[in-house]
Amino acid sequence: MGPGKAQLLGLIAETGSLSDAVRRMDTSYNRAWLHVKVMNESFAEPLVNSTRGGTGKGGASLTDTGRQVLELCRRLEDEAAQAIAATRRTLAGLMK
């Protein structure tokens, strides 16, 4: 579970659509669908629910587990950024 998959989950949550998430990420639908498939199969419960398109318009949404995983990914990113902040400042201070 990396930042790209977390971004995909976030965009699905925001847009309610895998197609719209794909357009916002500027990636292929097939690649995104594969990521969703892998995420759904990798966790004890699926992360994304989807309905097929067509005349009734499809959609995608996060399950409760998907929302929890997204929140944990965002927390990991925040914690990692805090952990490296001092070293990043020191390194930046050595630059021209």
Chimera marker file (.cmm) of the C-alpha trace (Angstrom):
<marker_set name="trace">
<marker id="1" x="0.000" y="0.000" z="0.000" r="1" g="1" b="0" radius="0.5"/>
<marker id="2" x="1.857" y="3.022" z="-1.239" r="1" g="1" b="0" radius="0.5"/>
<marker id="3" x="1.105" y="6.659" z="-1.921" r="1" g="1" b="0" radius="0.5"/>
<marker id="4" x="-0.314" y="6.013" z="-5.400" r="1" g="1" b="0" radius="0.5"/>
<marker id="5" x="-2.906" y="3.566" z="-4.142" r="1" g="1" b="0" radius="0.5"/>
<marker id="6" x="-3.731" y="5.864" z="-1.235" r="1" g="1" b="0" radius="0.5"/>
<marker id="7" x="-4.199" y="8.721" z="-3.715" r="1" g="1" b="0" radius="0.5"/>
<marker id="8" x="-6.504" y="6.504" z="-5.786" r="1" g="1" b="0" radius="0.5"/>
<marker id="9" x="-8.585" y="5.676" z="-2.703" r="1" g="1" b="0" radius="0.5"/>
<marker id="10" x="-8.791" y="9.347" z="-1.797" r="1" g="1" b="0" radius="0.5"/>
<marker id="11" x="-9.945" y="10.330" z="-5.268" r="1" g="1" b="0" radius="0.5"/>
<marker id="12" x="-12.537" y="7.547" z="-5.364" r="1" g="1" b="0" radius="0.5"/>
<marker id="13" x="-13.851" y="8.803" z="-2.026" r="1" g="1" b="0" radius="0.5"/>
<marker id="14" x="-13.895" y="12.383" z="-3.331" r="1" g="1" b="0" radius="0.5"/>
<marker id="15" x="-15.412" y="11.752" z="-6.768" r="1" g="1" b="0" radius="0.5"/>
<marker id="16" x="-17.526" y="8.637" z="-6.263" r="1" g="1" b="0" radius="0.5"/>
<marker id="17" x="-16.164" y="7.336" z="-9.541" r="1" g="1" b="0" radius="0.5"/>
<marker id="18" x="-13.193" y="5.261" z="-10.632" r="1" g="1" b="0" radius="0.5"/>
<marker id="19" x="-13.307" y="6.926" z="-14.063" r="1" g="1" b="0" radius="0.5"/>
<marker id="20" x="-13.181" y="10.405" z="-12.539" r="1" g="1" b="0" radius="0.5"/>
<marker id="21" x="-10.384" y="9.355" z="-10.182" r="1" g="1" b="0" radius="0.5"/>
<marker id="22" x="-8.424" y="8.006" z="-13.165" r="1" g="1" b="0" radius="0.5"/>
<marker id="23" x="-8.814" y="11.274" z="-15.061" r="1" g="1" b="0" radius="0.5"/>
<marker id="24" x="-7.626" y="13.277" z="-12.056" r="1" g="1" b="0" radius="0.5"/>
<marker id="25" x="-4.587" y="11.010" z="-11.636" r="1" g="1" b="0" radius="0.5"/>
<marker id="26" x="-3.836" y="11.014" z="-15.366" r="1" g="1" b="0" radius="0.5"/>
<marker id="27" x="-3.464" y="7.239" z="-15.452" r="1" g="1" b="0" radius="0.5"/>
<marker id="28" x="-5.179" y="4.434" z="-17.366" r="1" g="1" b="0" radius="0.5"/>
<marker id="29" x="-8.480" y="2.946" z="-16.275" r="1" g="1" b="0" radius="0.5"/>
<marker id="30" x="-7.071" y="-0.585" z="-16.580" r="1" g="1" b="0" radius="0.5"/>
<marker id="31" x="-4.123" y="0.240" z="-14.345" r="1" g="1" b="0" radius="0.5"/>
<marker id="32" x="-6.378" y="1.823" z="-11.719" r="1" g="1" b="0" radius="0.5"/>
<marker id="33" x="-8.833" y="-1.077" z="-11.880" r="1" g="1" b="0" radius="0.5"/>
<marker id="34" x="-5.938" y="-3.502" z="-11.354" r="1" g="1" b="0" radius="0.5"/>
<marker id="35" x="-4.852" y="-1.518" z="-8.278" r="1" g="1" b="0" radius="0.5"/>
<marker id="36" x="-8.405" y="-1.655" z="-6.904" r="1" g="1" b="0" radius="0.5"/>
<marker id="37" x="-8.559" y="-5.402" z="-7.571" r="1" g="1" b="0" radius="0.5"/>
<marker id="38" x="-5.236" y="-6.000" z="-5.812" r="1" g="1" b="0" radius="0.5"/>
<marker id="39" x="-6.230" y="-3.831" z="-2.832" r="1" g="1" b="0" radius="0.5"/>
<marker id="40" x="-9.598" y="-5.573" z="-2.513" r="1" g="1" b="0" radius="0.5"/>
<marker id="41" x="-7.897" y="-8.980" z="-2.573" r="1" g="1" b="0" radius="0.5"/>
<marker id="42" x="-5.058" y="-7.991" z="-0.217" r="1" g="1" b="0" radius="0.5"/>
<marker id="43" x="-7.150" y="-6.911" z="2.754" r="1" g="1" b="0" radius="0.5"/>
<marker id="44" x="-9.465" y="-8.999" z="4.917" r="1" g="1" b="0" radius="0.5"/>
<marker id="45" x="-12.398" y="-7.001" z="3.509" r="1" g="1" b="0" radius="0.5"/>
<marker id="46" x="-12.695" y="-5.104" z="0.209" r="1" g="1" b="0" radius="0.5"/>
<marker id="47" x="-11.712" y="-1.432" z="0.233" r="1" g="1" b="0" radius="0.5"/>
<marker id="48" x="-13.762" y="-0.329" z="-2.786" r="1" g="1" b="0" radius="0.5"/>
<marker id="49" x="-17.327" y="-1.095" z="-3.862" r="1" g="1" b="0" radius="0.5"/>
<marker id="50" x="-18.103" y="-0.488" z="-7.503" r="1" g="1" b="0" radius="0.5"/>
<marker id="51" x="-21.130" y="-0.647" z="-9.752" r="1" g="1" b="0" radius="0.5"/>
<marker id="52" x="-20.992" y="-0.937" z="-13.515" r="1" g="1" b="0" radius="0.5"/>
<marker id="53" x="-21.688" y="2.035" z="-15.700" r="1" g="1" b="0" radius="0.5"/>
<marker id="54" x="-24.149" y="2.223" z="-18.532" r="1" g="1" b="0" radius="0.5"/>
<marker id="55" x="-27.451" y="4.054" z="-18.664" r="1" g="1" b="0" radius="0.5"/>
<marker id="56" x="-27.802" y="4.015" z="-14.873" r="1" g="1" b="0" radius="0.5"/>
<marker id="57" x="-24.261" y="5.356" z="-14.464" r="1" g="1" b="0" radius="0.5"/>
<marker id="58" x="-21.895" y="3.358" z="-12.365" r="1" g="1" b="0" radius="0.5"/>
<marker id="59" x="-19.876" y="4.485" z="-9.455" r="1" g="1" b="0" radius="0.5"/>
<marker id="60" x="-17.328" y="3.560" z="-6.848" r="1" g="1" b="0" radius="0.5"/>
<marker id="61" x="-17.136" y="4.186" z="-3.143" r="1" g="1" b="0" radius="0.5"/>
<marker id="62" x="-14.964" y="3.199" z="-0.234" r="1" g="1" b="0" radius="0.5"/>
<marker id="63" x="-16.164" y="0.604" z="2.199" r="1" g="1" b="0" radius="0.5"/>
<marker id="64" x="-15.802" y="1.213" z="5.921" r="1" g="1" b="0" radius="0.5"/>
<marker id="65" x="-12.516" y="-0.687" z="5.738" r="1" g="1" b="0" radius="0.5"/>
<marker id="66" x="-11.447" y="1.400" z="2.748" r="1" g="1" b="0" radius="0.5"/>
<marker id="67" x="-12.083" y="4.621" z="4.660" r="1" g="1" b="0" radius="0.5"/>
<marker id="68" x="-10.126" y="3.253" z="7.626" r="1" g="1" b="0" radius="0.5"/>
<marker id="69" x="-7.191" y="2.227" z="5.395" r="1" g="1" b="0" radius="0.5"/>
<marker id="70" x="-7.168" y="5.647" z="3.722" r="1" g="1" b="0" radius="0.5"/>
<marker id="71" x="-7.113" y="7.392" z="7.097" r="1" g="1" b="0" radius="0.5"/>
<marker id="72" x="-4.246" y="5.154" z="8.280" r="1" g="1" b="0" radius="0.5"/>
<marker id="73" x="-2.269" y="5.872" z="5.090" r="1" g="1" b="0" radius="0.5"/>
<marker id="74" x="-2.728" y="9.596" z="5.575" r="1" g="1" b="0" radius="0.5"/>
<marker id="75" x="-1.651" y="9.260" z="9.196" r="1" g="1" b="0" radius="0.5"/>
<marker id="76" x="1.472" y="7.354" z="8.108" r="1" g="1" b="0" radius="0.5"/>
<marker id="77" x="2.340" y="10.134" z="5.660" r="1" g="1" b="0" radius="0.5"/>
<marker id="78" x="1.897" y="12.787" z="8.370" r="1" g="1" b="0" radius="0.5"/>
<marker id="79" x="3.975" y="10.831" z="10.892" r="1" g="1" b="0" radius="0.5"/>
<marker id="80" x="6.730" y="10.227" z="8.346" r="1" g="1" b="0" radius="0.5"/>
<marker id="81" x="6.835" y="13.929" z="7.414" r="1" g="1" b="0" radius="0.5"/>
<marker id="82" x="7.120" y="14.897" z="11.090" r="1" g="1" b="0" radius="0.5"/>
<marker id="83" x="9.861" y="12.327" z="11.670" r="1" g="1" b="0" radius="0.5"/>
<marker id="84" x="12.089" y="13.712" z="8.915" r="1" g="1" b="0" radius="0.5"/>
<marker id="85" x="11.344" y="17.426" z="9.362" r="1" g="1" b="0" radius="0.5"/>
<marker id="86" x="14.416" y="18.241" z="11.484" r="1" g="1" b="0" radius="0.5"/>
<marker id="87" x="16.802" y="16.351" z="9.212" r="1" g="1" b="0" radius="0.5"/>
<marker id="88" x="15.264" y="17.987" z="6.154" r="1" g="1" b="0" radius="0.5"/>
<marker id="89" x="15.786" y="21.447" z="7.691" r="1" g="1" b="0" radius="0.5"/>
<marker id="90" x="19.418" y="20.619" z="8.518" r="1" g="1" b="0" radius="0.5"/>
<marker id="91" x="20.034" y="19.384" z="5.004" r="1" g="1" b="0" radius="0.5"/>
<marker id="92" x="18.364" y="22.454" z="3.495" r="1" g="1" b="0" radius="0.5"/>
<marker id="93" x="20.602" y="24.652" z="5.666" r="1" g="1" b="0" radius="0.5"/>
<marker id="94" x="23.671" y="23.150" z="4.000" r="1" g="1" b="0" radius="0.5"/>
<marker id="95" x="22.494" y="24.067" z="0.518" r="1" g="1" b="0" radius="0.5"/>
<marker id="96" x="23.288" y="27.274" z="-1.361" r="1" g="1" b="0" radius="0.5"/>
<link id1="1" id2="2" r="1" g="1" b="0" radius="0.2"/>
<link id1="2" id2="3" r="1" g="1" b="0" radius="0.2"/>
<link id1="3" id2="4" r="1" g="1" b="0" radius="0.2"/>
<link id1="4" id2="5" r="1" g="1" b="0" radius="0.2"/>
<link id1="5" id2="6" r="1" g="1" b="0" radius="0.2"/>
<link id1="6" id2="7" r="1" g="1" b="0" radius="0.2"/>
<link id1="7" id2="8" r="1" g="1" b="0" radius="0.2"/>
<link id1="8" id2="9" r="1" g="1" b="0" radius="0.2"/>
<link id1="9" id2="10" r="1" g="1" b="0" radius="0.2"/>
<link id1="10" id2="11" r="1" g="1" b="0" radius="0.2"/>
<link id1="11" id2="12" r="1" g="1" b="0" radius="0.2"/>
<link id1="12" id2="13" r="1" g="1" b="0" radius="0.2"/>
<link id1="13" id2="14" r="1" g="1" b="0" radius="0.2"/>
<link id1="14" id2="15" r="1" g="1" b="0" radius="0.2"/>
<link id1="15" id2="16" r="1" g="1" b="0" radius="0.2"/>
<link id1="16" id2="17" r="1" g="1" b="0" radius="0.2"/>
<link id1="17" id2="18" r="1" g="1" b="0" radius="0.2"/>
<link id1="18" id2="19" r="1" g="1" b="0" radius="0.2"/>
<link id1="19" id2="20" r="1" g="1" b="0" radius="0.2"/>
<link id1="20" id2="21" r="1" g="1" b="0" radius="0.2"/>
<link id1="21" id2="22" r="1" g="1" b="0" radius="0.2"/>
<link id1="22" id2="23" r="1" g="1" b="0" radius="0.2"/>
<link id1="23" id2="24" r="1" g="1" b="0" radius="0.2"/>
<link id1="24" id2="25" r="1" g="1" b="0" radius="0.2"/>
<link id1="25" id2="26" r="1" g="1" b="0" radius="0.2"/>
<link id1="26" id2="27" r="1" g="1" b="0" radius="0.2"/>
<link id1="27" id2="28" r="1" g="1" b="0" radius="0.2"/>
<link id1="28" id2="29" r="1" g="1" b="0" radius="0.2"/>
<link id1="29" id2="30" r="1" g="1" b="0" radius="0.2"/>
<link id1="30" id2="31" r="1" g="1" b="0" radius="0.2"/>
<link id1="31" id2="32" r="1" g="1" b="0" radius="0.2"/>
<link id1="32" id2="33" r="1" g="1" b="0" radius="0.2"/>
<link id1="33" id2="34" r="1" g="1" b="0" radius="0.2"/>
<link id1="34" id2="35" r="1" g="1" b="0" radius="0.2"/>
<link id1="35" id2="36" r="1" g="1" b="0" radius="0.2"/>
<link id1="36" id2="37" r="1" g="1" b="0" radius="0.2"/>
<link id1="37" id2="38" r="1" g="1" b="0" radius="0.2"/>
<link id1="38" id2="39" r="1" g="1" b="0" radius="0.2"/>
<link id1="39" id2="40" r="1" g="1" b="0" radius="0.2"/>
<link id1="40" id2="41" r="1" g="1" b="0" radius="0.2"/>
<link id1="41" id2="42" r="1" g="1" b="0" radius="0.2"/>
<link id1="42" id2="43" r="1" g="1" b="0" radius="0.2"/>
<link id1="43" id2="44" r="1" g="1" b="0" radius="0.2"/>
<link id1="44" id2="45" r="1" g="1" b="0" radius="0.2"/>
<link id1="45" id2="46" r="1" g="1" b="0" radius="0.2"/>
<link id1="46" id2="47" r="1" g="1" b="0" radius="0.2"/>
<link id1="47" id2="48" r="1" g="1" b="0" radius="0.2"/>
<link id1="48" id2="49" r="1" g="1" b="0" radius="0.2"/>
<link id1="49" id2="50" r="1" g="1" b="0" radius="0.2"/>
<link id1="50" id2="51" r="1" g="1" b="0" radius="0.2"/>
<link id1="51" id2="52" r="1" g="1" b="0" radius="0.2"/>
<link id1="52" id2="53" r="1" g="1" b="0" radius="0.2"/>
<link id1="53" id2="54" r="1" g="1" b="0" radius="0.2"/>
<link id1="54" id2="55" r="1" g="1" b="0" radius="0.2"/>
<link id1="55" id2="56" r="1" g="1" b="0" radius="0.2"/>
<link id1="56" id2="57" r="1" g="1" b="0" radius="0.2"/>
<link id1="57" id2="58" r="1" g="1" b="0" radius="0.2"/>
<link id1="58" id2="59" r="1" g="1" b="0" radius="0.2"/>
<link id1="59" id2="60" r="1" g="1" b="0" radius="0.2"/>
<link id1="60" id2="61" r="1" g="1" b="0" radius="0.2"/>
<link id1="61" id2="62" r="1" g="1" b="0" radius="0.2"/>
<link id1="62" id2="63" r="1" g="1" b="0" radius="0.2"/>
<link id1="63" id2="64" r="1" g="1" b="0" radius="0.2"/>
<link id1="64" id2="65" r="1" g="1" b="0" radius="0.2"/>
<link id1="65" id2="66" r="1" g="1" b="0" radius="0.2"/>
<link id1="66" id2="67" r="1" g="1" b="0" radius="0.2"/>
<link id1="67" id2="68" r="1" g="1" b="0" radius="0.2"/>
<link id1="68" id2="69" r="1" g="1" b="0" radius="0.2"/>
<link id1="69" id2="70" r="1" g="1" b="0" radius="0.2"/>
<link id1="70" id2="71" r="1" g="1" b="0" radius="0.2"/>
<link id1="71" id2="72" r="1" g="1" b="0" radius="0.2"/>
<link id1="72" id2="73" r="1" g="1" b="0" radius="0.2"/>
<link id1="73" id2="74" r="1" g="1" b="0" radius="0.2"/>
<link id1="74" id2="75" r="1" g="1" b="0" radius="0.2"/>
<link id1="75" id2="76" r="1" g="1" b="0" radius="0.2"/>
<link id1="76" id2="77" r="1" g="1" b="0" radius="0.2"/>
<link id1="77" id2="78" r="1" g="1" b="0" radius="0.2"/>
<link id1="78" id2="79" r="1" g="1" b="0" radius="0.2"/>
<link id1="79" id2="80" r="1" g="1" b="0" radius="0.2"/>
<link id1="80" id2="81" r="1" g="1" b="0" radius="0.2"/>
<link id1="81" id2="82" r="1" g="1" b="0" radius="0.2"/>
<link id1="82" id2="83" r="1" g="1" b="0" radius="0.2"/>
<link id1="83" id2="84" r="1" g="1" b="0" radius="0.2"/>
<link id1="84" id2="85" r="1" g="1" b="0" radius="0.2"/>
<link id1="85" id2="86" r="1" g="1" b="0" radius="0.2"/>
<link id1="86" id2="87" r="1" g="1" b="0" radius="0.2"/>
<link id1="87" id2="88" r="1" g="1" b="0" radius="0.2"/>
<link id1="88" id2="89" r="1" g="1" b="0" radius="0.2"/>
<link id1="89" id2="90" r="1" g="1" b="0" radius="0.2"/>
<link id1="90" id2="91" r="1" g="1" b="0" radius="0.2"/>
<link id1="91" id2="92" r="1" g="1" b="0" radius="0.2"/>
<link id1="92" id2="93" r="1" g="1" b="0" radius="0.2"/>
<link id1="93" id2="94" r="1" g="1" b="0" radius="0.2"/>
<link id1="94" id2="95" r="1" g="1" b="0" radius="0.2"/>
<link id1="95" id2="96" r="1" g="1" b="0" radius="0.2"/>
</marker_set>
